Amino acid sequence: MATVTKTIGTSGRDYSTITAWEADLDSSSMMGGIYGSGDDAVGECYNDSTFDEQVTIDGGGSVGLSSVKLTAPASERHDGTAGSGVRIQFSGSSASDTIGFLIKRSQFTVEWIEMDYTNVGSQLSSGVNFGAGSTQEVYVKNNIIHGIKTQSNHIHGIYVWHAYTDSTSSRYLLNNLVYNIDNSSTTKEASGITVPSGNWNLYIYNNTVYHVKATGSGDDAFCFSIHDTKTTLKNNIAARPDAASASDEKCFAESGFSGSTHDYNLSTDSTATGTNSVTGEAYGDLFLSTGVGTEDLRLKAGADAIGAGVDLGTSPTGVNIDIEGRDRDAQGDTWDIGADQFVADTSGVPIALFLTGMST
């Protein structure tokens, strides 16, 4: 058993596409290939150029891989803003291009990837989709998912498929940014993160969902659309749902949310129920920038999300690492709500402190 790491990019890497790397996950070392039973396969993406591809992860079963991870090394990761690191910018426009990133196996992690759908055709329904087989130890974390708009289907930034009734299921959404999910030019609905009924054991921690829009009559615009009570939501920001009527725009919505385990969330409306949750904050007071095309959803000084979260420690794996790579737990932070952990700028030294330090 070994960890086998392969590089993915266009400048002297092992693979030029994520799809080519994934296709080799069933390449057995017993047949002169790459992997053996019990190996951990890691694909490291490099920011040599933008990846334009639809990704499906379902390999490694015939070889018996222990786990599969798609990631970016520290030097290639985004800093919490679009265009700053490894990016998939899928532009498919065929009838089959309904899912951007499809997960169909367990023991899988995708992290530190920007998924930009601003150039995709009109068939997309979800940016990331938990599909058949993605039941055990599946992690989607520290990703930026944005730009799904004007589609012929209902759209979802992240969609967690519902065909799992096994109480041992374990799936995690941690420290992701999901924004600009906009179906306002159609008569279809929009959702940032959707959890249909029939799900088990889904943990949604420290995510930020911003600007979900649907303006057709009766069309819902929900940041978090939770249909199953076996969901746990903590430290999430839901901001700026926008629909034709107030009853159709909600930060946290659907029947499963009220019965789920939830607290320490923040909504720009009144729907973030829970003793320790925050409601009613204007989205302009939360983020560094909400300008179209220049969004920066890291927290700004004075945001009510700062210091309002619950300390989740280091379990599940990676929950303590924010969207910029800061280890909240190791730094002894008071946890913030959302994907970003605010850090005050201490680069300048107040003149009074300087003069005091000079006194003897």
N, C-alpha and C positions, 0 to 999 in steps of 0.2 A: 504494500500500500504506500502511495506517495502522492505528493501534491505536484501536479503537472501544469505548469504555467506556459501559455502561448500568447504571443503578442499579436495585436490586430491593428492594422493601419496601412498606410500607403508608402511608407518610407523604410524599406528594408525589414518589414515585420514578417512574422510567420504566416499571417493571413491578411488579405487585403479587405475582406468583408467579415462582418459578424456571422453572416449566413454560412460562409465557408468554414469558419471555425466550428460552428454548431454542427455542421454536417459530419465532421470528423469525431464527434463525441462517441460514436459507436465503432471507432477504429481500434480493434483489439490488438494488444501487444502479443497475444498468442499467435496471431496471424501476421506478425511483422509490423503491426501498427503502433499506436501511440499509448493506449490506456490499458490498465489491468483492473481486475475486480478490486473494489475498495478504494480506488484512487479518487482524489479530489481534483477536478478539472477547473482551472482558472483561465479565463480569457481576459487579458488586459488590453483595453482600448487606448489608442494614442490619438492625440489631436493633430494628426498630420493633415487631415482634411475632413470634411463633413461626410458622414455615412448616410447614404440615401437608400434605405432598404426597409422592407417589412420583415420583422424578426419573429420567428417561432422557435421556442425552446422546448424540445421534447426528446432529445437524444440522451444517450448514456445508459439506457436500460439494458440493452443486450450485453454490454460490457460489464455492467454491475457497478457503475460509478457510485461512490459514496455521496458525493455532492458536486454541484456545478455552480460556478460563480462567474458573472460578467461584471467587470469593474473597470476602473481607471486608476493607474498609479497616481501617487500624490501630486506629481508634477503636471499631470494632465487633467486634473479635476477642475470643475467649475468652482467659482467662489460664492455661489448662491445667486448669481445673475446669469441671464441668457447670454450665450456667445462667448463665455469665458473659459470653456473647457470642452471635453468630448461631447459631440452632438450628433444625434440621429435626426436628420431632417427628411423624413419620408415624403415623397411626392407622388406616390402611386395614385392612379385615377381609374383603375378598372373596377368592374363590379365585385371582384373578390377582395378588394382592398378595404375590408370593413374593420380590421383590427390592426393597430400599428405594432404592438408588442404583445405577443401571445405566449403565456406560460402554460405548459402542458406536462410538467413533471414536478415531483416533490424534491426536497433538499436542493432548492435553488435560490440564489440571491442575485438581484440586479441592483447596482448602486453606482452613484456618482456619474450618471448619464443624463444629459439633457435630451429630451424628446420633443422636437419642435414640429408641429403639424400645420404650420401656416401655409405651406405649399401643397398640401394634400388635396386630392380630388374630392368629389361630393359624396363618396360612399362610406366614409369612415364612421364607425359608431363608438369606438373606444380607443383611447391612447394606449392603455395597458389593460390586459384582460387576463384574469385568473381562469384558465380553462380546465378541461377534463384532465385529471391526474395531478393537479396542483394542490394537494391536500396537506402535506406534512412539511413543516419547516421551510416555508416559502417566505422570503423577505424581499420587499420592495422598499428601498430606503435611500435617502439623500439624493433623490432624482428631481429634476425639473421637468414638468409635463405641461405643455401649454400650446395654445393656438389652434384648437379644434373649433372650426366655425363653418356656418352655412352648409350643413350636410343634409342629405335626404333622409337620414335616420335620426332617432333620438341619440343624443351624444353624451358620452361619459369620459371624464378624464381618466378615471380608474374604475373598472367594473369587475366585481368579484362574483364569478359564476356561482350558481346556487345549488348545484347538484350534489352537495356533500352533507350527509347526515351522520357522519362518523364523529363521535364525541372526542376522538383523539386528534382531530384536525388542528393544525397550528399554522396560522398565516398572519403576516405582520406588515403593516404599512407604517413606516417610521421616518419622520423628518423629511417628508417630500413637500415640494411646492407644486401646486396645481392651479393654473390660472388661465384666464381668457378662454373659457368654454362657452362659445357664443353661437347660438342658433337663431338669432333674432331676424335673420333674413328668410326664415322658413316657417312652417307651421309644425315644428317638432320641438321637443323638450330638451333641456340641458341639465346636466348634473356634474359636479366636480368629482365626488366619490360615491359610487352606488353599491349598496349591499342588498341584493335581493333576498327574499325569504328562503329558508332551507339551508342557510349557512350555519356552520359551527365554528366557534373559537377563532374569531377574527379580532385582532388587536390593532387599534388605530391610535397611534401616539405621536404627538408633536408634529402634526402636519399643518400646512397653511393652504387654504383654498380661497381664491380671490376671483371675483368677477365672473359669475355664471349668469348667462343671459338667454332669455327666450321670450319673445314678445307676441307670439300668436295668441289669439283668444283662448284662454283656458290652458295654455301650455306652461308647465312648471319650470321654474329655475331654482334648483336646490343645490346648495354647496355640498351638503352631506345628505344623501338619500338612503335612509337606514330602514330596511324592511324586516330585519331579523333581530330578535332580542338577544341572541347569543353573540353579541358584539360588545367590545369594550372600547370606549372612546375617552381619552384623557389628553389634556394639553394641546387641543386643536384650535386653530383660528378658522372661522368661517366668516367671510366678508364680502359684501356687495353682491347679493343675488338681485337680479333685475328681471321682472316680468311685467306683463300687461296690467295685472292687478296685484294688489298687496297680498291677497290670499294665495297667489301662485308663486311668490318669491319668499323663500325661507332659507336661513342658514343651516339649520338642522331640521330634518323633516321625515315624515312617514311613520307608520304605526310602530315599527320596530324600535325607533329611537327612544320613545318614552319608557319602554320596558328593558332597554339595554343598560349595561353598566356604564355610567357616564358622569363626569364631573371635571372641574378645572378646565373647561373649554371657554372660548370667547366667541361671541357673535355680535355682528353689527345691528342685529335686531334683538328680539327678546327670547329667542328659541333655545339658547344655550342654558338649559335648565340644569340645576345642580347647586348645592349649597355654596360651593366655592367657585362657581363659574362667573364670568364677566359678560354683561350684556350692554348693548346700546352704544358702543363706542363708534364714532365716525371712522370710516376706513382711511380717510386722509390723515387721521391722527396716529395711525398704526405704522405705516410703511415709509421708507425713505423716498420712494417715488412711485406714483401711480400713473404717470404719463404714458400714453399709448405708444408702445414700442420702446419705452425706456423704463419699464417696470423694474423696481428694485424692492422686493418684498422682505428685505431685512428690516428689523424693527428700528424705529426712530426713537430718539430720546423722548421720554415722557409718555410713551405708549402704555396703556393700561395692562398690556400683556406682560410687561416686564415684572419679574418677581412674583407672578400670580399663578405659576404652575405648581405641580406636585413633583417632588423628587422621585423619579422612577428607578434610580440606581443604575445598574448596568445590565439588567435583564428585562426584556429580551435583548439579545446581542445587538449592540449598536444603537440602542435607544438614546444613549447619553451623548452621542456624537451629532452635533448640529449641522445645518446645511453648509456651513463654512468649514467644518472639520474640527470645531472646538469641542473638547471633552468636558462637558458640564460637570460630570462627576469628579474627575481628577482635579479640576480647578476649584472645586468647592462652591460652585455657583448656586445661588438661589434660582431655581429653574423658572424660565419664562414659558409662556404659552406660545405655541407655534414652532415652526421648523428652525427659526433663527434664535440664537442666544445673544441678547444685546450685550455689548461690551463698551463701556464708556471710553471715549478718547482721552487718554492720559498723556499724550505726546507733548502737550504744552504744560509748563510749570508756572502757576500763578506767581506774579511778581512779589506778592506779600510773603509767600513761602520762600521764595528765593532770597529776599532780604532777611527773613528770619534765620535762614540757614547761614547767612554770612555773619550774623551777630555773634559776639562772644562776650 
